Amino acid sequence: MRKSFEWRRRVAGPLALALTCVALSTWEGESLQGAEAPPLNEVIELLRTHQHTYSPEELNRLAVEGLVQRLGGLAQFVGDAAPGESVAEPGATVVSRLHENQFGYVRLATLGASTRADLEKAIREQSAGRTIKGWVLDLRFLSSRDFASAAQVADVFLPGGKSVMDWGAGVFTSTAKTNGTPVGAGIPLTVLVNHQTRGGAEAIVAVLRGAGAGLAIGNPTAGEVARYEEFALSTGRKLRLAVAPVLGGDGAFLAPTGVTPDIAVAVREEEEKGWIVDPFGPSPLMALASSQTDGAVGTNAVSRPRRRLTEADLVRSRREGKIGAPTNSPQNLLESPAAVSPPKLVRDPALARALDLLKGLSVIHPQ
């Protein structure tokens, strides 16, 4: 009962404040700034009776828009463009790759019933025959209301017997692992998040952080860790409302205002969308500017890549006398295939920060 009251109080307060702010913002003057809000009906009636700028219909529209906008993720009209749609390849559930053959990267492109199995498969494949020194779990641009699947994903990284979360179906407890430890146990885990990490994705990072299983890197999440229901309106539209919080394993609200990352990385979403697809490419905004100005974008422009020398090129050059220095000379060392083909540079700021952290931890605490 206490939790239900607290949840209603958290929603009712912004409702009254939002409409009052809409009314007061029309005129120059002081805002409430934390003062006690007047009765909602009183403000509405005064506005209808005495203001002359808006018609009753326009005033109603402003009031409704102000309420919904001020409530953020707690209320949304069904049919409106959903913010933060997941950036996913067709048919992909989990996108994975290795960095420098020792750091595993897995991105959840969608969150559903098959995500856990696909995630575990990707982790096993990357771990086969090599020593993984750190994991990156990418939850950026992942939006989902599927808290059951979120609990399953979090369970992959947790030991058995821990209370994970309750989204209205009872407390989910982490399962016993076949070898007694979760996948990747003892290996550092970083979780990438941004403003478009919503709902179930936020729940995953909140649970992992709460259990001390991972660090969050990026921008604060959306703050939509709640159960939603849809209600029909007299106009024929529907309003989706957050009706109850999702609870953590300790019974407290799970990230009610979103997750603030442990390491903040400021990056614009337009750029981040491009780096999700190609973390090694130049700034997507710079590339767009370059295409619009025939490549003249200033001193920071990325030049066209040169063709890399191959081993056949080096052998042919040596035969022709173009490379005649001893094989261990500085000249030949500089012109060796290893020197002309350096590892790809990660330009995605959040991912680069995560990899730097994992590299540092691998040096300080080698396995």
N, C-alpha and C positions, 0 to 999 in steps of 0.2 A: 504494500500500500504506500509506504514511504517513497519508494522508487517511482511509482506511478505518479504521485503528487509532484515530485521533483521534475519529472519529465514534462508534465503539463505546465509547470511554472516556467521552465526553460523556453517553452514555445509561446505561452500566453504573453510573456513580457515583451518579446520582439513584436508581436502582433499589434499591441496597443501603441508601442513606441513608433512602429513603422508608419501607421496612418497619421499619427500626430506630426511626424517629421515631414510627411508629404504636404500636410496643410501648412505648416510653419515655413517650409522652404520656399513657398510661393511669395512670401513677403520678406522684407529685410527685418531682421530682429534677432533676438536671442533664441537659441535652440534649448531643448530641455537639459542637455549636458548632464545627465544623471539625476535630474530632479524628478520628483514623483509625477508620473504621467496622469493627466486628467482623464475622466471616464471617456471611453471611446465614443459612445453614443452622443455624449454632450458635444464633443468636437465636431462630429458629423453634422449634427443638427445646426450648430452655429454656422458652419460653412454653407450649408444649404440655404439658410435663411438670409445671411448677410453679405456673403461675397458675391461679386458681380462679374468676375472674370470668366468663370466656367459655367456651362450649363449643368444641370443635375446629371445628365448622362456622361458628360466629360469628367465631372468630378468623381463619379463612380468609377470610371475607367482608371483615372489617376490613382485613386485609393487602392483599387485591386492590384494594379501594376506595382505600386509602391510596397504593398504588403508582401507580394510574392517575391519581388526583387530583394527586399530587406531580409527575408527569411532564407535566401540562398538555397541550399540543398534540402531544406526542410519542406519545401513546397514547390511544385512544378506542374504546369498545365500539361496534360497528356496530349501528345501530338506535336508539341513544340520540339524544335531541334534539340536533341539530347547533347549536352556539352561533354566534351572529352571522349569521343568515340575512340575505341581502341585502334591503334595503328597495327594492322595485321596483313600478312600475305594471305592470298586466297587459300583456304583450307588449313592454314597453320594454326596449331594450338600452342606449341612451344618452339621458339627459335633459339638455336644454340650454336656456339662456336668456341674455339680455344684461342687464347691470347698467349703468344710466346710459348706455346706448348705446355704451360704450367698453371694457367689461370682459366677456370671455366666460367663461361657466360651463358646464362639461360634467361630468355625473356618470355613472359607469358603474354601471348598475343590475344588470347581469349581465356575466359574462366568458365569451365563447365565440368560435366561429369567425367570426361576423359582426361582432364588436365593433369591430375595427379599421376596417372599412369604414364602419360607422355613426358612429364617432368622427370620422373624416376628413370625412364628409359634414356633420356638425354644425359642425365648425370652418370649413369652406368657406362654409356658409350664413351663419354669424355674421360672417364676414369680408367678405362681399360688399358692396361699396359703402360701407364704413366703415373707420376706422382703429382696430384693436383695440390697446389699450395694456397688456393683461395677461390672462392666462388663469388660471382656477381649475379644477383637475382634482380632483373629489371621489371619493375611494375609501372613504369611511366606510360601514360595514356591508356591505362587499363581501367575500364569502368564496368562494374558488375553489381547486381543485387543478390548474387548467388553466394550466400554465406556458408552454405553447406560445403560447396566446393572450395571456398576459401579456407575453411577449417582443415580440409583434406590436404591442401597444399602446405599449410603451416605445419601439419603433422609430419611431413617429410623430414623437416629439420629439427624435430623435437624428440627427446627421449620419451618412452612410454610412461603412462600413468599420470600425466599432467593435465589439469583442467585447462582447456583452451578457450572456449567461448560458448555463449548461449544466445542464439538468435531467435528464441521462442520455441525451440524444439527440445529443450533440455540441455544440460551442460554437455558439451562434446569433450571427451577425454582422449588424449593422444594414445595411439596404439602401441603395443609392444612390437619392437623391431626384431627381425629374424636373427640378427647377430647381436642383439642387445643394445645397439646404438643406432641413431638415425643416420640417414645418408649424409656423408660428408662430415660426420661428427669429429670435432677437434680441429676442423679446418675453418679459418675465418670466413665469415659471410658478410657481404655488403648488399644492401637493398637500395635500388635507385627509385626515387619517387619524384613526382611533380604535382602541380595544381590539378592536373587531370587524372590523378590517381584517386579513384572513387570507390565508395561502398566496400565490396568484398576485398578489393585490392588493398584498401586502407586497413581493413581488419587483419590481413596477413602481416603487414609490416608492424602493426601495433602489437600483435601477439608475439612476433619474433623478438621485437625490442623488449617487451615486457619479460620475456623468458631469458633475456641475455644471450640470445642466439644470433643476433645480427645487428649491424649498424645501418642507419638510414642516411642516405646521401642525396642531395638535390634540393627541391623546393617543397614548402609545406603542402600537404595533401588537401583535398577538397572539403573534408568534414561532413561526409554523408554516411557515416557508419550507423545506420538505423534501419528498422523494418518499415516498409511503406505499404499503404493501401490506397486504392483509387476510389473517388467519390464522384457520383454524377451531379452535375450542376443544372440549374433550370434552363440554361441556354443550350443545353445539349453537349457541352464540353465536359471533360472530367478533370478533376484536380487530384494529383498524386501527393499524399501527405505522409510525412514521417510520423508514425503513430506510436512507436516504441523504440527504445534504444537497444543496441546489441551490447551484451554484457561480456566482460572479460572473465577469465578463469577465477578471479577473486571476487566476482559479483559486482564490481564497479563498472560504470559506463566505459565502453571501449572507444577511446579517442573521440569524444563527443564533438570536439572542435577541430578535428583533423590531427595529423601527425606532423610535428615539427622535427625536421631532420637533425641528426647529430652533427652532420657536416653540411652547411648550406653552400649551394653552388648556384649563383645567379646566372640564368640563361633564359633567353626568350623562347617561348613555345614554338614559334615559327621555325627557329633554327633547330630546336630539339627534335621536331618531327623529321627533319631531313637527316639528322645524325642517327635517329633510330634505324633508318633504312641503311645508311652508309656512315658508320662512325669514323671512317678514315678520310672522308671527303672534306673539302673546304667548307667554310661557313655557307649554308644554303642561301642566306641573304646576300652574301658577297658574290656568290655564283650568279644570282639573279641580276644583281647590279652589273656584273661583268657582261652578261648576255645582252643587256640593254645599252651598253656603252662600248661595244666591240672590244671588251677586255680592258679598257682604260679606267681602272678604279683606284689608282693611287699606288703608293709604295708597298702596300700589303697585299696586292693582287698575287694570286698563285700563277706562276708561269706554266706554260704547257710542258708536260713531262717529256723528257728526252728518252729515246729508245735505249733500253738497258743493254750493256755489253753481255754477250753470251760467252761461254767457254770456247766455242768455235771461233768467235771473233778474236779472242786472245791468242789462240793457237795460230790463226792465220797471220795476225800481226807479228807474232814472234818469228814465224817463218820468213816474213817479208822484211825482217830487220827493224821493224818499228819498235819492238820491245826487245832490247838486247842486254838489259841489265841482269845480274845474277838473280836467281829465283827468290832469294831471301832479302833482296834489296828493298829499301823503302818505296822505290818506284813501282816494283811489281806487287808489293803488298797493297799499295793504294789501288792498283788496277786489277786486283784479283776479283773473282765473281762475288765473294763475300762482301768486299768493300763497296762494290757498285750496286749491291742489292740489299740495302739496310732493311730492318724490320719496319713494317708499316707504322706510321705515327697515328695514334688515336687522337682525333681532333674533337670528339664529343667530350665537353668539359666534365660532366658528371661521371661518365665512364672512366675518363682519364684519372680523375681524382680517386675513384674506387680502386683502380689498378695500382696507382702509386701507393695507396694505403696498404693494399695486400702485399706489394713488393717489400715495403718497409717492415711489415709484420713477419714476412718470411725470412728476413735477414735477422731480425731481433729474436724471433722465436722459431728457429729452424726445426723442422720435424725430425 
